[in-house]
């Protein structure tokens, strides 16, 4: 995974995550047989492997470009970056270890789960507001 124009391991924006293990920064990647079963297939069929990727609460937010490298007896293959495979990491206010954690359900309902609200714009001397549809949930 890499985030930003120049991902760096030292800054946590370039992450190498071994399957079945963890990176030095706490990212994990585990086979997820439940996804294949939920889609009506059998895990491992059609030469597909579903992987669950988990970021630590301290991971930098941003858009990560995902690349997968496989290694078998037949050789090694690195899949090219594809925008459809990007991972967008935002925040998790339900996770106690995340710096944006919200304990109160009322705060979560107001600040995270609302589909609409008000936004403020302008300058310090001249502020305006208007209604806004956040469009968080796709139909």
Wavefront OBJ file of the C-alpha trace (Angstrom):
o trace
v 0.000 0.000 0.000
v 1.192 3.502 -0.710
v -0.401 6.875 0.071
v 0.432 10.216 -1.496
v 2.731 11.079 -4.405
v 5.897 9.793 -2.682
v 5.010 7.042 -0.198
v 7.661 6.376 2.452
v 7.970 3.486 4.892
v 9.428 5.821 7.547
v 6.319 8.032 7.435
v 3.881 5.103 7.424
v 2.591 5.984 3.955
v 4.209 2.976 2.243
v 3.237 -0.282 3.899
v 4.265 -3.841 3.089
v 1.771 -6.279 4.613
v 2.518 -10.001 4.446
v -0.500 -12.294 4.061
v -1.241 -13.911 7.405
v 1.021 -11.487 9.238
v 1.449 -7.898 10.279
v 3.569 -5.004 9.068
v 5.919 -3.163 11.409
v 3.271 -0.431 11.676
v 0.427 -2.795 12.622
v -1.403 -3.321 9.310
v -2.654 -6.905 8.900
v -3.828 -8.987 5.940
v -5.693 -12.241 6.504
v -7.463 -14.611 4.102
v -11.225 -13.982 4.328
v -13.160 -17.092 3.358
v -16.424 -15.511 4.496
v -16.444 -13.102 1.530
v -16.252 -15.882 -1.036
v -19.007 -17.811 0.720
v -21.215 -14.702 0.958
v -20.826 -14.222 -2.793
v -21.993 -17.776 -3.401
v -18.588 -19.259 -4.146
v -16.213 -21.492 -2.326
v -13.042 -20.063 -0.849
v -10.139 -20.636 -3.204
v -12.329 -21.401 -6.217
v -11.834 -19.639 -9.541
v -8.220 -18.968 -8.590
v -9.323 -16.127 -6.312
v -8.210 -15.308 -2.809
v -10.218 -12.828 -0.752
v -8.132 -10.902 1.742
v -9.249 -8.791 4.689
v -6.982 -5.775 5.193
v -6.937 -4.028 8.573
v -5.269 -0.718 9.384
v -4.143 0.258 12.886
v -5.905 3.226 14.534
v -2.714 5.282 14.176
v -2.408 4.840 10.378
v -2.244 8.086 8.356
v -5.549 8.891 6.643
v -5.616 9.156 2.870
v -6.041 7.286 -0.391
v -3.749 4.265 -0.580
v -2.791 2.673 -3.869
v -3.002 -1.092 -3.524
v -0.594 -3.449 -5.225
v -0.534 -7.201 -4.779
v 2.553 -9.337 -5.199
v 2.237 -13.117 -5.405
v 4.951 -15.713 -5.245
v 4.543 -19.394 -6.196
v 6.728 -22.213 -7.456
v 6.054 -20.867 -10.966
v 7.481 -17.444 -10.202
v 6.613 -14.024 -8.882
v 3.973 -11.601 -10.139
v 3.244 -7.997 -9.139
v -0.177 -6.671 -10.171
v -0.161 -3.124 -11.524
v -1.878 -0.331 -9.619
v -5.533 0.103 -10.557
v -7.603 3.028 -9.275
v -10.562 0.685 -8.620
v -8.429 -1.110 -6.022
v -7.516 2.029 -4.064
v -8.200 1.926 -0.335
v -9.482 5.144 1.235
v -8.679 5.305 4.928
v -10.571 7.929 6.883
v -11.133 7.496 10.599
v -13.058 5.338 13.041
v -14.913 7.233 15.770
v -16.177 3.891 17.173
v -12.613 2.686 17.921
v -11.350 3.688 21.380
v -7.728 3.733 20.177
v -8.475 6.214 17.355
v -7.813 9.870 18.164
v -11.311 10.804 16.889
v -13.118 8.320 19.165
v -16.581 9.472 20.319
v -17.981 7.821 23.400
v -21.451 9.375 23.254
v -23.972 7.851 20.858
v -25.603 11.269 20.538
v -22.319 12.717 19.213
v -21.950 9.880 16.699
v -25.506 10.424 15.484
v -24.983 14.176 15.127
v -21.471 14.345 13.669
v -20.935 11.036 11.860
v -24.207 9.382 10.892
v -26.213 12.376 9.649
v -26.973 12.344 5.935
v -27.524 16.091 5.813
v -26.531 19.158 7.739
v -25.158 22.666 7.322
v -21.819 23.833 6.021
v -20.201 27.193 6.624
v -18.071 28.988 4.047
v -16.598 32.376 3.293
v -14.014 34.483 5.072
v -13.454 35.387 8.688
v -15.320 38.667 8.181
v -18.113 37.325 5.981
v -19.390 33.826 6.824
v -22.328 32.201 5.080
v -24.053 28.859 5.595
v -26.190 26.498 3.563
v -27.772 23.061 3.697
v -25.628 20.176 2.535
v -26.303 16.527 1.636
v -23.246 14.586 2.771
v -24.147 11.615 0.553
v -22.340 9.156 2.833
v -24.466 6.133 2.026
v -24.827 5.044 -1.565
v -28.292 3.825 -2.636
l 1 2 3 4 5 6 7 8 9 10 11 12 13 14 15 16 17 18 19 20 21 22 23 24 25 26 27 28 29 30 31 32 33 34 35 36 37 38 39 40 41 42 43 44 45 46 47 48 49 50 51 52 53 54 55 56 57 58 59 60 61 62 63 64 65 66 67 68 69 70 71 72 73 74 75 76 77 78 79 80 81 82 83 84 85 86 87 88 89 90 91 92 93 94 95 96 97 98 99 100 101 102 103 104 105 106 107 108 109 110 111 112 113 114 115 116 117 118 119 120 121 122 123 124 125 126 127 128 129 130 131 132 133 134 135 136 137 138 139
